[in-house]
Amino acid sequence: MELIFERSHVGRGCSVLPACDVPAYDVPESLCRKSAPMLPEIAEVDLGRHYTQLAKQTHGVNDGFYPLGSCTMKYNPRVNEEMAALPGFTKIHPLQPVETAQGCLEVLARAESTLSEITGMDRVTLQPAAGAHGEYTGLLLIRAYHLSRGDTARTKIIVPDSAHGTNPASATMCGYTVVSVPSDADGCVDLDGLRAAVGPDTAGLMLTNPNTVGLFDKNILEITQIVHDAGGLCYYDGANLNAVMGVVRPGDMGFDCVHLNLHKTFSTPHGGGGPGSGPVGCKAFLAPFLPGPVVVKKDGQYDLQMPEQTVGRVRTFYGNFLVVVKALTYILTLGKEGIPEASTGAVLNANYLMHQLEGHYDMAYHGPCMHEFVMTLETLKKETGVSAMDVAKRLIDFGIHPPTMYFPLIVHEALMVEPTETESRETLDHAAQVFLEILQEARKDPESLHEAPHNAPIGRPDEVGAARHPVLRYTPVEA
Amino acid sequence: MGRYIPASDQERQEMLKSMGLSSIDQLYAAVPAQMRVKELNLPAGLSELEVRQVMEEMAQKNTQFSSIFRGAGAYNHYIPSIVKTVTSKEEFVTAYTPYQAELSQGILQSIFEYQTMICELTGMEVSNASVYDGGSAAAEAVMMCQERKRSKAVVSGAVNPQVLTTIETYCSSRSVPVQVIPAKDGKTDLEAMAAAIDDTTACIYFQQPNFYGQIEDGQGLCQMAHEKGCKAIMGVNPIAMGMLQTPGECGADIAVGEGQPLGMSLAFGGPYLGFMASTQAMMRKLPGRIVGQTTDAKGNRAFVLTLQAREQHIRREKASSNICSNQALCAMTAAVYLAAMGPKGLAECAHQCYNKAHYAQEKLCQIPGVSLVYTGPYFHEFVTTTPVCSQTVTQKLAEKGILGGLPVEEGILWCVTEQNSKAQIDALVEAMKEVCA
């Protein structure tokens, strides 16, 4: 379809601003740009239609099943959106005097206290804008803690080989060297490997639990103990919290700090890649280092304050505030019964779907899973030539968003499936049926699967060509 | 209690039964019993009707000012209706990062168009798909300039203090030295900055217009950086780009900025938008997502996430940044805003900001005890003295329903935009006369 620039015609436009009602003041020529930016000149009707067409080429949660592993694509409740659109929130300047922004501060304070309770932490900062931003913030706390004790020898962060790429990347941004520890045959942390990796240079361990293969690491207390005994701290990556909310808390597993993804676990939408929100919770001994300002309550009034030994700031202002409004709406809606019910529902749905596929597709790990499961299509590929990618792409023809592919890296030909709790039994039954149908196709007509999808707006794009000859912006064709 | 689970209790039981189970607890067998939560210490859940009341009550505790003369990093601009209509389309709102290009062409194309607009706005060659906000964009830009022998960042003291703190935070964790050059007459001190750049300096960072609203010598600063062998990063206000010399024209290596003025509401500080654009030479150092154009097997134009060899999911600890989720919907917001304004509308908006700020300054400075602190050319922010304590001034203005400028050390930092009508400005001046009397 056309680019918005290709719809542009000189002299067209939308009617937005009135005429200027004050006199014009001279602008020195030398300060001005030489030519106007090439922005579209387009009537409002065509602008609207352009994006409506783009919307039709976009698959959102409301378009169909979205079992994208590790991303928790649950339904995004509408009331959340309406609450975040209240003018009493959207029209508030972040530098208004605090006495005129008590409602905003109350939102932050209530989000902090409820998230603290859910994670078993003492304090929470809502400043980080996304999960990776939260990871970085949590590591800053760990770093500041060691340095405050004069412990400068702790230069390494331990990360399991099954971890998300953001974990090692965040550690590097925080100035740490990354030590990768292997997973055992069950996909959990290899305890001997961990014991061998820790030492006086260990700053901390980063871990998700349930881990990225969808299993709850039953040795978790031992794991966190090993790290603590070595003088390191334990960081909980909240990417998979949707399995255990209200069932078990990171704080009770021995973790010292944690980040959450409000855009996964707490039902705020992903917006095609953001804005998210990645709050960081910590135990009391790390609280003096939190980025600031944090919300405090004095004489019944909320105020903002920089923590004593703050690491500084990871961005301007207080975070993606409106995303926090949505998450708080969700938490207050679900309440103490609804939150664990969401998690148990997610685990039930994942097991239900896994149960239907087991025996047809190879599971990377056996036994009940948590909120997601990982299949390995290695044998299928050997037998038929059909890869995880082929199966994923074929799902698109059935209106199902593909699962996460080729992750975690320790599983070959991986497909990681996370149905979430907000899908009905019929949706799961249908998905299982589609998966089985594709399996039959793989055996009967593998060639056609290499070409899938067949009914999408485009066929498989040439990614290699895109990277080799980058075209990253539109350039008008010279007349 | 509200819930978003379709399955009834009976259905849940049936699903368990189909797996040969009787209780959900059996699925949690791996969780040690001593760790299990008995009950969360949270209030009971609420119906939608009740939760709306609770949230609205909180929103009502805030004061919504209809007359806003405060900026300092968050700007009160008009948002055309089409912006919210487009960006609240549920396909865009509820989609994930466009990993699967075949069913994400809408999002991918919108980002490609956004990247083009950011290049046009800044005069730079390449843009990424966004980062979190203006502060983290500046910090990431400093990280892009790191070389083996050149690490230090020399930062103008006339930049937004929160952006400066963000840069310092990012730098401290990587042991990157930051040298701040105190501002002189409300602008970057060129001589002191030149003296601070040595052969360990990776980059300079300055802001245009700067924190005090003053227009810097962008060209001179970029030239100075290059003569001394380091990179120049320029933080810019995107509305000002409708009028002022671009980073591209100044010769900057990287342009960054806070994209909030491009159609995002004030929203108590977020979600906002960090935009980042660079020269072609620095393309592979850009953090985060970048969308590229390609073709599918049939030769149709197609868009994909590209140059992923920079990114964390491929490179892990060697990635250029850890960023994964960005601010995609905010980037779309900016693109729709820029398309709605068009080149003429954006220029008009910039000129109205400029004219109204100058009109307001002229009138305010006729009040005894109110005078302009920094006298260089400025865009839409300026600092004045006040005859009485600036905190008292803004407090009294607030009582009159006006959000005055931000109290700063030198007095008050005012901001005037196209949203401030002449009548509003005149009313501010009258109110100031009373407050300062």
Interface residues (C-beta under 8 A of the other chain):
Chain A: M1 L3 I4 F5 R12 G13 C14 V16 L17 C20 D21 V22 P23 A24 Y25 V27 P28 L31 C32 R33 K34 A36 P37 M38 L39 P40 E41 I42 E44 L47 G48 Y51 T52 Q53 L54 A55 K56 Q57 T58 H59 G60 V61 N62 D63 Y66 L68 C71 M73 K74 Y75 N76 P77 V79 E81 E82 M83 L86 P87 G88 F89 T90 K91 I92 H93 P94 L95 Q96 P97 T100 A101 Q102 G103 C104 E106 V107 T114 E117 I118 A129 A130 G131 A132 H133 E135 Y136 L139 L140 R143 H164 G165 T166 P168 A169 S170 A171 T172 M173 C174 G175 V178 L215 F216 D217 K218 I220 L221 V244 G246 V247 V248 R249 D252 M253 H263 S267 P269 H270 G271 G272 G273 G274 P275 G276 P291 V311 G312 R313 V314 R315 T316 F317 Y318 G319 N320 F321 L322 V323 V325 L328 T329 I331 L332 T333 L334 G335 K336 E337 G338 I339 P340 E341 A342 T344 G345 V347 L348 N351 Y352 H355 P368 M370 A392 K393 I396 H401 P402 T404 F407 E421 T422 E423 S424 R425 E451 P453 A456 P457 I458 G459 R460 P461 D462 E463 G465 A466 A467 P470 V471 L472 R473 Y474
Chain B: M1 G2 R3 Y4 I5 P6 A7 E11 R12 E14 M15 L16 S18 M19 I24 Q26 L27 Y28 A29 A30 V31 P32 M35 R36 V37 E39 L40 N41 L42 P43 A44 G45 L46 S47 E48 V51 R52 V54 M55 E56 M58 A59 Q60 K61 N62 T63 Q64 F65 I68 R70 A72 G73 A74 N76 Y78 P80 I82 T85 V86 S88 K89 E90 E91 F92 V93 T94 A95 Y96 T97 P98 Y99 Q100 A101 E102 L103 S104 Q105 G106 I107 Q109 S110 F112 E113 Q115 T116 M117 C119 E120 L121 G123 V126 S127 A129 S130 Y132 D133 G134 G135 S136 M143 N160 Q162 V163 T165 T166 E168 T169 Y170 S172 S173 R174 S175 I215 M241 G242 M243 L244 Q245 T246 E249 E258 S265 L266 A267 F268 G269 G270 P271 Y272 M283 R289 I290 V291 G292 Q293 T294 T295 D296 A297 K298 N300 A302 F303 V304 T306 L307 Q308 A309 E311 Q312 H313 I314 R315 R316 E317 K318 A319 S321 N322 I323 C324 S325 N326 Q327 A328 L329 C330 M332 A335 V336 L338 A339 A340 M341 G342 P343 K344 G345 L346 A347 E348 C349 H351 Q352 Y354 N355 K356 H358 Y359 P377 T394 Q395 A398 L403 L406 E418 S421 K422 I425
